[in-house]
Amino acid sequence: MRILVVIACLMGLFGALPAHASGLEDVFGREVPLGQGRPAVVLYANRDTRDVLREHALRFAYDLRRQHPIVVVRVDLRGIPGFFKGAASREIRKIHNDSLTRVRELFLSQGQQPPADLEQSLYMVADTTGAPHSALGLEKGFRQVLVQALGPRGRELVRGPFPEAAGAINRALSAPSPSLVSTISR
């Protein structure tokens, strides 16, 4: 009987953990350390929203440097035919490397050294099923990037359309101990 109670408690604990914080790998096969002590910013994008990311994401990440978050870009590949998903993942790896170069250049242009752990701060995930996007209400072919701030334990702090929600994300990550989830209306 005692074992059943312990198992029930463990099941409840696992149910309380954020579902997206376990077993997530990026396009390089690295585990994405969501919920492991650092806050995170997650951008939900697809091929139709890449221009928004190109225009705003680097400056946004630079503006968050004091909060030292992990930045995760989840790319929805639902609109890509199966035999092109490998090529799409290769393209995402190339974009990842180009983004790191551009972030380094941005830091240097501001007279600052890039963080030593920059490569452990940017993760790009190719979501072949689009399930995380669907769970947040993003239908296949969505046109608006969604941004989400997660606390150090992986709990959602705030989310909203990007780049409009950038200020709210910055405030949520700067707050001493945010405990409530707020959602910015789309």
C-alpha positions in Angstrom: 0.0 0.0 0.0 2.8 2.4 0.9 4.5 1.7 -2.5 1.3 2.7 -4.3 1.1 6.0 -2.4 4.8 6.7 -3.3 4.1 5.8 -7.0 1.0 8.0 -7.0 3.0 10.9 -5.6 5.8 10.5 -8.1 3.2 10.3 -10.9 1.7 13.6 -9.7 5.2 15.2 -9.5 6.0 14.1 -13.1 2.7 15.4 -14.2 3.5 18.8 -12.7 6.8 19.1 -14.5 6.6 21.0 -17.8 6.1 18.6 -20.7 8.5 20.4 -23.0 11.4 20.4 -20.6 12.4 16.8 -21.0 14.1 15.0 -23.8 14.2 18.0 -26.2 17.1 17.9 -28.6 18.2 20.6 -31.0 19.3 20.1 -34.7 22.8 19.1 -33.5 21.5 16.4 -31.2 22.3 18.4 -28.1 19.8 18.3 -25.1 18.1 21.6 -24.7 18.5 22.4 -21.0 15.0 23.9 -20.3 14.1 23.9 -16.6 17.7 23.3 -15.5 18.4 26.5 -13.6 18.5 29.1 -16.3 15.6 31.1 -17.6 14.7 30.6 -21.3 13.1 32.4 -24.2 11.4 30.2 -26.7 10.5 31.5 -30.1 8.0 29.5 -32.1 8.5 30.1 -35.8 8.2 28.5 -39.3 9.6 29.2 -42.7 7.0 32.0 -43.2 8.2 33.9 -40.2 11.9 33.8 -40.7 12.1 37.5 -41.8 10.6 38.6 -38.5 13.3 36.6 -36.7 16.1 38.0 -39.0 14.9 41.5 -38.3 14.3 41.4 -34.5 15.7 38.3 -32.8 19.4 39.2 -32.5 18.8 42.6 -31.0 16.1 41.0 -28.7 18.6 38.4 -27.5 21.3 41.1 -26.9 18.8 43.2 -24.9 18.2 40.2 -22.6 21.9 39.6 -21.9 21.7 40.7 -18.3 19.1 37.9 -17.6 21.4 35.4 -19.3 18.6 33.2 -20.8 18.8 30.2 -23.0 17.3 31.1 -26.4 15.4 28.3 -28.1 14.0 28.7 -31.6 11.4 26.0 -32.3 10.9 25.7 -36.1 7.6 24.1 -37.2 8.3 21.9 -40.2 4.6 20.8 -40.7 4.5 22.5 -44.1 7.7 20.8 -45.3 7.2 17.5 -47.3 8.9 14.5 -45.5 11.7 14.0 -48.0 12.7 17.7 -47.6 12.9 17.7 -43.7 16.5 16.6 -43.7 17.4 19.5 -46.0 15.4 21.8 -43.7 17.3 20.6 -40.7 20.6 21.3 -42.5 19.4 24.8 -43.3 18.5 25.3 -39.6 22.0 24.3 -38.6 23.4 26.8 -41.1 21.2 29.5 -39.7 22.2 28.6 -36.2 25.9 29.0 -37.0 25.3 32.3 -38.9 23.2 33.6 -35.9 26.1 32.9 -33.5 28.5 34.8 -35.8 26.0 37.7 -36.0 25.5 37.8 -32.2 29.3 37.8 -31.6 29.6 40.7 -34.1 26.8 42.6 -32.3 28.5 42.3 -28.9 31.8 43.4 -30.4 30.1 46.4 -32.1 28.8 47.5 -28.7 32.3 47.3 -27.2 31.6 44.1 -25.3 33.0 40.6 -25.3 30.5 38.0 -26.4 29.5 35.6 -23.5 31.9 32.6 -23.2 28.9 30.3 -23.2 27.2 31.7 -26.2 27.1 28.3 -28.0 25.4 26.8 -25.0 22.8 29.6 -25.0 21.3 29.2 -28.5 19.4 26.1 -29.5 17.4 25.5 -32.7 14.9 22.7 -32.7 13.3 21.3 -35.8 9.8 20.2 -34.8 8.7 17.8 -37.5 5.2 17.3 -36.2 4.5 20.8 -35.0 2.9 19.5 -31.8 4.4 22.2 -29.5 3.1 24.8 -31.9 -0.3 23.2 -32.1 -0.5 23.0 -28.3 -0.1 26.8 -28.2 -2.8 27.3 -30.8 -0.5 27.9 -33.8 -2.1 26.3 -36.8 0.0 25.0 -39.8 1.2 28.0 -41.8 0.9 30.5 -39.0 2.2 34.0 -39.8 3.0 35.4 -36.4 6.1 34.4 -34.3 5.1 33.5 -30.7 7.6 34.2 -27.9 7.5 32.6 -24.5 9.5 33.2 -21.4 10.2 30.3 -19.1 11.6 30.6 -15.5 14.7 28.7 -14.3 12.5 25.7 -13.5 10.8 25.6 -16.9 7.5 27.2 -15.9 6.0 29.6 -18.3 6.1 33.2 -17.1 4.6 35.1 -20.1 4.0 34.7 -23.8 2.8 36.7 -26.7 3.3 37.7 -30.3 6.9 38.6 -31.3 8.3 41.3 -31.5 5.4 43.0 -29.8 5.8 41.0 -26.5 9.6 41.7 -26.2 9.1 44.2 -23.4 6.9 41.9 -21.4 9.4 39.1 -21.8 12.2 41.3 -20.6 10.1 42.5 -17.6 9.1 38.9 -16.7 12.7 37.7 -16.8 13.9 40.7 -14.8 11.3 40.2 -12.0 12.7 38.8 -8.8 10.5 35.7 -8.6 7.6 35.8 -11.0 5.0 33.2 -10.0 2.0 33.8 -12.2 1.6 33.1 -15.8 0.3 36.0 -17.8 -0.7 35.9 -21.4 -0.6 38.8 -23.8 -3.6 38.7 -26.1 -2.8 38.1 -29.7 
